[in-house]
């Protein structure tokens, strides 16, 4: 019986890995899985050796605080799999945890696969040296990543993006508004200032008063914010009282994807959510701010290698989504960008949405099935995965 070691480090990876496990078992029912698994992976049949929450740590100071625990977990996993080797190791995202472990396991003769490329094409490009020779197969979500890896001597396969498989493009907003109990006749602005406490605090000080200005200038504008839990809702309510007490907000528990379908426009923190907005076929403005030290390092050492930070713009090679970053991220700038979006000429609007549709279609190609096929083809010694 073949055994696969697999690790995911956060909810998005848990979902991705669960679908991969399901597809692998569909083709090879005898496979068994163990590693670090969230609830979705466990339902799919993976035994979790450590809680996934232990790996869900973001930010430099948070990582340093939990570093002894993270190193201990990685050491225990390595010892377990060195003494009782699995037939294959799959790291799902979480590159700072998974790639060093893959390197050590690879030296023990265990085949290694990594699913979801780290953004080394965008910054810290030299990290590819840690992948070459240590990861036997890199599965990428974007087609341009394959060329980068092949130039650097890494086997890579584009499998598609699972979000494109799940999200239908440019859906009628009315059913989503009814589902969320929003007024079907009034415009909707989806406001997504991030999902982590530090990120929300940085974004909300500009996003909330900016949304307040927009609501005053455009009476009837419904501003809706999705939150993942009550703690973040309480934080946002506190920040609203501090920065924009006049702003009327509707909060939703989760439902961010449905909200995007219900929205006319989206104002959001740069990240995966911008890709979801593109796949939903909605016009957006993206803003982001990092700590002053991080920004100084990025600028001084030219660590950022791309012209655009949002994936829709990077995929298209042009500014389809306005990006408002760092010192430019002010209340007035956000309001101006959003109002420019409200007044966008029909021709430009149609062009942007057509570009979004084209990239949606390019990424929608049954990612989980393709990933499972690529893994089994590589594992079986065939070369149709290349």
C-alpha positions as CSV (number, residue, x, y, z in Angstrom):
1,X,0.0,0.0,0.0
2,X,1.4,3.4,-1.0
3,X,1.7,6.2,1.5
4,X,1.9,9.9,0.7
5,X,3.1,12.5,3.2
6,X,1.3,15.8,2.6
7,X,1.4,19.2,4.5
8,X,-0.8,22.2,4.2
9,X,-0.3,25.2,6.5
10,X,-3.5,27.3,6.2
11,X,-7.2,27.1,5.3
12,X,-6.6,27.8,1.6
13,X,-4.0,25.1,1.4
14,X,-6.3,22.7,3.3
15,X,-9.0,23.2,0.7
16,X,-6.6,22.8,-2.2
17,X,-5.0,19.7,-0.7
18,X,-8.3,18.1,0.2
19,X,-9.4,18.2,-3.5
20,X,-6.0,16.9,-4.6
21,X,-6.4,14.0,-2.1
22,X,-9.9,13.2,-3.4
23,X,-8.7,13.1,-7.0
24,X,-5.6,11.0,-6.2
25,X,-7.8,8.5,-4.3
26,X,-10.2,8.5,-7.2
27,X,-7.5,7.3,-9.5
28,X,-5.6,5.2,-6.9
29,X,-8.0,4.1,-4.1
30,X,-5.3,2.2,-2.2
31,X,-3.4,5.4,-1.4
32,X,-3.1,6.5,2.3
33,X,-2.2,10.0,3.4
34,X,-0.7,11.5,6.6
35,X,0.9,14.8,7.5
36,X,-0.4,18.1,8.7
37,X,-4.0,18.5,7.7
38,X,-6.9,20.8,8.3
39,X,-10.5,19.7,8.6
40,X,-11.1,19.5,4.8
41,X,-8.1,17.2,4.3
42,X,-9.1,15.0,7.2
43,X,-12.6,14.6,5.7
44,X,-10.9,13.6,2.5
45,X,-9.0,10.9,4.3
46,X,-5.7,12.4,5.6
47,X,-4.4,11.6,9.1
48,X,-3.1,14.8,10.8
49,X,0.0,14.3,12.9
50,X,0.0,17.9,14.1
51,X,-2.7,20.7,14.2
52,X,-2.6,22.8,11.1
53,X,-3.2,25.9,13.2
54,X,0.4,25.6,14.4
55,X,1.6,26.5,10.9
56,X,-0.9,29.3,10.3
57,X,1.5,32.1,11.4
58,X,2.0,35.2,9.4
59,X,4.3,38.2,9.8
60,X,8.0,38.3,10.9
61,X,7.5,38.9,14.6
62,X,4.7,36.2,14.8
63,X,7.0,33.7,13.1
64,X,9.9,34.5,15.4
65,X,7.6,34.0,18.4
66,X,6.5,30.6,17.2
67,X,9.8,29.6,15.6
68,X,10.9,27.0,18.3
69,X,7.5,25.2,17.9
70,X,7.7,25.3,14.1
71,X,11.2,23.9,14.1
72,X,10.3,21.2,16.6
73,X,7.3,20.1,14.4
74,X,9.5,20.0,11.3
75,X,12.2,18.0,13.1
76,X,9.7,15.5,14.4
77,X,8.2,15.0,10.9
78,X,11.6,14.5,9.4
79,X,12.6,11.9,11.9
80,X,9.3,10.1,11.5
81,X,9.6,10.0,7.7
82,X,13.3,9.3,7.7
83,X,12.7,6.2,9.9
84,X,9.6,5.1,8.0
85,X,9.8,6.7,4.5
86,X,6.6,7.6,2.7
87,X,6.5,6.9,-1.1
88,X,6.0,10.6,-1.9
89,X,6.1,14.0,-0.1
90,X,3.7,16.7,-1.3
91,X,4.1,20.2,0.2
92,X,1.0,22.4,-0.4
93,X,1.9,26.1,-0.4
94,X,3.5,27.1,3.0
95,X,6.9,27.3,1.3
96,X,8.9,28.5,4.3
97,X,7.9,25.3,6.2
98,X,7.6,22.9,3.3
99,X,10.6,23.6,1.1
100,X,13.3,23.1,3.8
101,X,11.6,19.8,4.8
102,X,11.4,18.7,1.1
103,X,15.1,19.3,0.8
104,X,15.9,17.1,3.7
105,X,13.5,14.4,2.6
106,X,14.8,14.5,-0.9
107,X,18.3,13.8,0.4
108,X,16.8,10.6,1.9
109,X,15.7,9.5,-1.5
110,X,12.0,10.4,-1.1
111,X,10.4,12.0,-4.2
112,X,9.1,15.5,-3.6
113,X,6.3,17.6,-5.2
114,X,5.4,21.2,-4.3
115,X,1.9,22.4,-5.1
116,X,1.5,26.2,-5.5
117,X,4.6,28.1,-6.5
118,X,6.0,30.7,-4.1
119,X,6.1,34.1,-5.7
120,X,9.8,33.9,-6.5
121,X,9.2,35.4,-9.9
122,X,8.0,38.5,-8.1
123,X,10.5,38.9,-5.3
124,X,13.5,37.0,-3.7
125,X,14.2,35.3,-7.0
126,X,17.3,33.6,-5.6
127,X,15.0,31.2,-3.7
128,X,14.8,29.1,-6.8
129,X,18.2,27.7,-5.9
130,X,16.6,26.1,-2.9
131,X,14.0,24.5,-5.1
132,X,16.3,23.2,-7.9
133,X,17.5,19.7,-7.1
134,X,15.2,19.4,-4.0
135,X,11.7,19.5,-5.6
136,X,11.2,16.9,-8.3
137,X,8.0,18.4,-9.6
138,X,6.6,22.0,-9.1
139,X,2.8,22.4,-9.8
140,X,1.9,26.0,-10.7
141,X,-1.4,27.8,-10.8
142,X,-0.3,30.3,-13.5
143,X,1.1,29.5,-16.9
144,X,3.9,32.1,-16.8
145,X,5.4,30.4,-13.8
146,X,6.4,27.3,-15.8
147,X,8.7,29.3,-18.1
148,X,10.5,30.8,-15.1
149,X,11.1,27.4,-13.6
150,X,12.2,25.7,-16.8
151,X,14.7,28.5,-17.3
152,X,16.1,27.7,-13.9
153,X,16.2,23.9,-14.3
154,X,13.1,22.9,-12.3
155,X,10.5,20.5,-13.6
156,X,7.2,22.4,-13.6
157,X,3.7,21.8,-14.8
158,X,0.8,24.4,-15.1
159,X,-2.3,22.7,-13.7
160,X,-4.7,25.7,-13.6
161,X,-6.2,27.6,-10.7
162,X,-8.8,26.0,-8.5
163,X,-10.5,29.3,-7.9
164,X,-11.2,29.6,-11.6
165,X,-12.8,26.2,-11.5
166,X,-15.1,27.3,-8.7
167,X,-16.1,30.9,-9.6
168,X,-18.4,31.6,-12.5
169,X,-17.6,34.8,-14.4
170,X,-19.8,37.9,-14.3
171,X,-22.8,36.4,-12.6
172,X,-26.1,38.4,-12.3
173,X,-25.8,40.2,-9.0
174,X,-29.5,40.0,-8.1
175,X,-29.6,36.4,-6.8
176,X,-26.5,37.1,-4.6
177,X,-28.1,40.3,-3.3
178,X,-31.2,38.4,-2.4
179,X,-29.2,35.7,-0.7
180,X,-27.3,38.3,1.4
181,X,-30.5,40.3,2.0
182,X,-29.1,43.5,0.4
183,X,-31.2,46.1,-1.4
184,X,-31.4,44.9,-5.0
185,X,-32.0,48.5,-6.3
186,X,-29.1,50.3,-4.6
187,X,-25.4,50.1,-5.6
188,X,-23.1,47.8,-3.6
189,X,-19.5,48.5,-2.7
190,X,-17.7,45.4,-1.3
191,X,-15.0,46.5,1.2
192,X,-12.3,43.9,2.0
193,X,-9.6,45.4,4.1
194,X,-7.8,42.1,4.7
195,X,-8.2,39.1,6.9
196,X,-5.5,39.4,9.6
197,X,-5.5,41.8,12.5
198,X,-2.4,43.8,11.6
199,X,-3.4,44.0,8.0
200,X,-6.9,45.2,8.9
201,X,-5.5,47.9,11.2
202,X,-3.3,49.3,8.5
203,X,-5.9,49.2,5.8
204,X,-9.0,50.3,7.8
205,X,-7.5,53.7,8.8
206,X,-7.7,54.6,5.1
207,X,-10.4,52.3,3.7
208,X,-13.1,53.2,6.2
209,X,-13.0,57.0,5.9
210,X,-12.6,56.6,2.1
211,X,-15.8,54.5,2.0
212,X,-17.4,57.1,4.3
213,X,-16.6,59.9,1.8
214,X,-18.0,57.8,-1.1
215,X,-21.2,57.1,0.8
216,X,-21.7,60.8,1.5
217,X,-21.1,61.7,-2.2
218,X,-23.2,58.8,-3.5
219,X,-26.3,58.5,-1.3
220,X,-27.7,55.0,-1.1
221,X,-24.3,53.3,-1.6
222,X,-24.4,50.1,0.4
223,X,-21.0,49.4,1.9
224,X,-20.6,45.7,2.9
225,X,-17.7,44.1,4.7
226,X,-17.2,40.3,5.1
227,X,-15.6,39.1,8.3
228,X,-14.3,35.6,9.1
229,X,-15.3,35.8,12.8
230,X,-16.8,37.9,15.5
231,X,-13.4,39.1,16.8
232,X,-12.5,40.8,13.5
233,X,-16.0,42.3,13.3
234,X,-15.6,43.8,16.7
235,X,-12.2,45.2,15.7
236,X,-13.6,46.7,12.5
237,X,-16.5,48.3,14.5
238,X,-14.0,49.8,16.8
239,X,-12.0,51.2,13.9
240,X,-15.1,52.5,12.2
241,X,-16.0,54.4,15.3
242,X,-12.5,55.8,15.4
243,X,-12.0,56.7,11.7
244,X,-15.4,56.9,10.1
245,X,-18.3,57.1,12.6
246,X,-20.6,58.4,9.9
247,X,-20.1,55.3,7.7
248,X,-23.0,52.9,7.5
249,X,-21.8,49.3,7.2
250,X,-23.4,45.9,6.7
251,X,-21.2,43.1,8.0
252,X,-21.4,39.5,6.7
253,X,-20.0,36.5,8.4
254,X,-17.9,35.0,5.6
255,X,-19.7,35.0,2.3
256,X,-16.9,37.1,0.6
257,X,-17.3,35.3,-2.7
258,X,-21.0,35.7,-2.7
259,X,-20.5,39.4,-1.8
260,X,-18.2,39.8,-4.8
261,X,-21.0,38.5,-7.1
262,X,-23.5,40.9,-5.4
263,X,-21.2,43.9,-5.7
264,X,-21.0,46.6,-8.4
265,X,-17.5,47.6,-7.3
266,X,-14.8,46.3,-4.9
267,X,-12.3,48.1,-2.8
268,X,-9.9,45.6,-1.3
269,X,-6.4,44.9,0.1
270,X,-4.0,43.5,-2.4
271,X,-3.8,39.7,-2.3
272,X,-5.6,36.6,-3.5
273,X,-8.9,38.5,-3.1
274,X,-8.0,40.6,-6.1
275,X,-7.7,37.4,-8.2
276,X,-11.2,36.4,-6.9
277,X,-12.5,39.7,-7.9
278,X,-11.1,39.3,-11.5
279,X,-12.6,35.8,-11.7
280,X,-15.9,37.2,-10.6
281,X,-15.8,39.8,-13.3
282,X,-16.0,42.9,-11.0
283,X,-14.2,46.2,-11.3
284,X,-11.8,46.9,-8.4
285,X,-9.4,49.2,-6.7
286,X,-6.6,47.5,-4.8
287,X,-4.6,49.2,-2.0
288,X,-1.9,47.9,0.3
289,X,0.6,49.2,2.9
290,X,3.4,47.3,4.6
291,X,5.5,48.4,7.5
292,X,8.0,51.2,6.9
293,X,10.9,48.9,7.4
294,X,9.6,46.3,5.0
295,X,9.0,48.9,2.3
296,X,12.5,50.4,2.8
297,X,14.0,46.9,2.4
298,X,11.9,46.2,-0.8
299,X,13.0,49.5,-2.3
300,X,16.6,49.7,-1.2
301,X,17.5,46.1,-2.2
302,X,15.2,46.0,-5.2
303,X,13.6,42.8,-3.9
304,X,10.4,43.4,-5.9
305,X,11.0,42.2,-9.4
306,X,7.6,42.9,-11.1
307,X,5.9,46.0,-12.4
308,X,2.5,45.2,-10.9
309,X,1.7,43.7,-7.5
310,X,-1.8,42.4,-8.3
311,X,-2.2,39.2,-10.3
312,X,-4.7,40.5,-12.8
313,X,-2.3,43.3,-13.8
314,X,0.6,40.9,-13.8
315,X,-1.2,38.4,-16.0
316,X,-2.3,41.0,-18.4
317,X,0.9,43.0,-18.4
318,X,-1.1,46.2,-18.0
319,X,-3.0,48.2,-15.3
320,X,-6.5,46.8,-15.3
321,X,-6.8,47.2,-11.6
322,X,-5.7,50.5,-10.0
323,X,-3.0,49.8,-7.4
324,X,-2.6,52.3,-4.6
325,X,0.4,51.4,-2.5
326,X,2.3,52.6,0.6
327,X,2.6,56.4,0.8
328,X,0.1,56.8,-2.1
329,X,-2.5,55.0,0.0
330,X,-4.5,58.0,1.3
331,X,-8.2,58.6,1.8
332,X,-8.4,61.2,-1.1
333,X,-6.5,59.0,-3.5
334,X,-8.8,56.0,-2.8
335,X,-11.9,58.1,-3.3
336,X,-10.5,59.5,-6.6
337,X,-9.7,56.1,-7.9
338,X,-13.1,54.7,-6.9
339,X,-15.0,57.6,-8.5
340,X,-13.0,57.2,-11.6
341,X,-14.2,53.6,-11.7
342,X,-17.8,54.7,-11.2
343,X,-17.4,57.0,-14.2
344,X,-15.4,54.6,-16.4
345,X,-16.4,55.0,-20.1
346,X,-18.3,52.0,-21.4
347,X,-15.6,51.1,-23.9
348,X,-12.9,50.9,-21.2
349,X,-15.1,49.0,-18.9
350,X,-15.9,46.4,-21.6
351,X,-12.2,46.1,-22.4
352,X,-11.2,45.4,-18.8
353,X,-14.0,42.9,-18.3
354,X,-13.1,41.1,-21.5
355,X,-9.5,40.8,-20.3
356,X,-10.7,39.4,-17.0
357,X,-12.8,36.9,-18.9
358,X,-9.9,35.8,-21.1
359,X,-7.7,35.1,-18.1
360,X,-10.5,33.4,-16.2
361,X,-10.9,31.0,-19.2
362,X,-7.1,30.4,-19.3
363,X,-7.0,29.5,-15.7
364,X,-10.1,27.3,-15.6
365,X,-8.9,23.9,-16.6
366,X,-9.7,21.4,-13.8
367,X,-6.8,22.1,-11.6
368,X,-7.2,19.3,-9.1
369,X,-7.6,16.7,-11.8
370,X,-4.6,18.0,-13.6
371,X,-2.5,18.1,-10.5
372,X,-3.4,14.5,-9.6
373,X,-2.6,13.4,-13.1
374,X,0.7,15.2,-13.1
375,X,1.7,13.7,-9.8
376,X,0.8,10.1,-10.8
377,X,2.4,10.4,-14.2
378,X,5.7,11.7,-12.6
379,X,5.5,9.1,-9.9
380,X,5.0,6.3,-12.4
381,X,8.1,7.4,-14.4
382,X,6.2,8.6,-17.4
383,X,7.2,11.9,-19.0
384,X,3.7,13.1,-20.1
385,X,3.7,15.4,-17.1
386,X,6.3,17.7,-18.7
